[in-house]
Amino acid sequence: MSTKQNVMQRYIDAWNETDAGRRRAILAEVYTEDCTYTDPLAAVSGRDGIDQLIAGVQKQFPGLVFSLAGKVDTHHDQARFTWHAGALGHEPAVIGFDVAVLEGDRIRSVYGFLDKVPG
């Protein structure tokens, strides 16, 4: 697994980690201090902001599991990938597409798009 692929997998792991301490450790591992995250429903900055966003999603949608949906495509300091979210063993309830801008082996910014949402 490439370093960038591994970083994106750890990004997904953070969205699945329900233990706040372990999740914050993953965020410290994969994000720069001045990181940002933007999608159609949220715009936050810093690891604390991202942690609060993830905790809120987990509270609102308990049992939602995120996974990479294929290969991570990378060049220079960018990565793009599709992800799925839903109950294990079921069709994904949500499908998204993210672009991450990296600084070294850490994520500086994520730009997320939602391709499929319930309702």
ChimeraX attribute file (.defattr): number of C-alpha atoms within 10 A of each C-alpha:
attribute: neighborCount
match mode: 1-to-1
recipient: residues
	/A:1	7
	/A:2	9
	/A:3	11
	/A:4	22
	/A:5	18
	/A:6	14
	/A:7	21
	/A:8	22
	/A:9	16
	/A:10	16
	/A:11	23
	/A:12	18
	/A:13	18
	/A:14	23
	/A:15	23
	/A:16	19
	/A:17	17
	/A:18	16
	/A:19	10
	/A:20	14
	/A:21	10
	/A:22	12
	/A:23	20
	/A:24	17
	/A:25	11
	/A:26	21
	/A:27	24
	/A:28	14
	/A:29	15
	/A:30	22
	/A:31	23
	/A:32	19
	/A:33	15
	/A:34	11
	/A:35	22
	/A:36	21
	/A:37	20
	/A:38	16
	/A:39	15
	/A:40	9
	/A:41	8
	/A:42	10
	/A:43	15
	/A:44	16
	/A:45	16
	/A:46	17
	/A:47	21
	/A:48	15
	/A:49	15
	/A:50	23
	/A:51	19
	/A:52	14
	/A:53	17
	/A:54	19
	/A:55	19
	/A:56	12
	/A:57	12
	/A:58	17
	/A:59	12
	/A:60	10
	/A:61	11
	/A:62	12
	/A:63	14
	/A:64	19
	/A:65	19
	/A:66	21
	/A:67	19
	/A:68	20
	/A:69	14
	/A:70	10
	/A:71	11
	/A:72	18
	/A:73	13
	/A:74	16
	/A:75	8
	/A:76	7
	/A:77	15
	/A:78	17
	/A:79	20
	/A:80	19
	/A:81	19
	/A:82	20
	/A:83	20
	/A:84	22
	/A:85	23
	/A:86	18
	/A:87	14
	/A:88	12
	/A:89	6
	/A:90	8
	/A:91	10
	/A:92	19
	/A:93	15
	/A:94	16
	/A:95	20
	/A:96	18
	/A:97	18
	/A:98	18
	/A:99	18
	/A:100	23
	/A:101	20
	/A:102	21
	/A:103	14
	/A:104	11
	/A:105	15
	/A:106	23
	/A:107	27
	/A:108	22
	/A:109	21
	/A:110	21
	/A:111	16
	/A:112	21
	/A:113	16
	/A:114	15
	/A:115	12
	/A:116	14
	/A:117	11
	/A:118	7
	/A:119	4
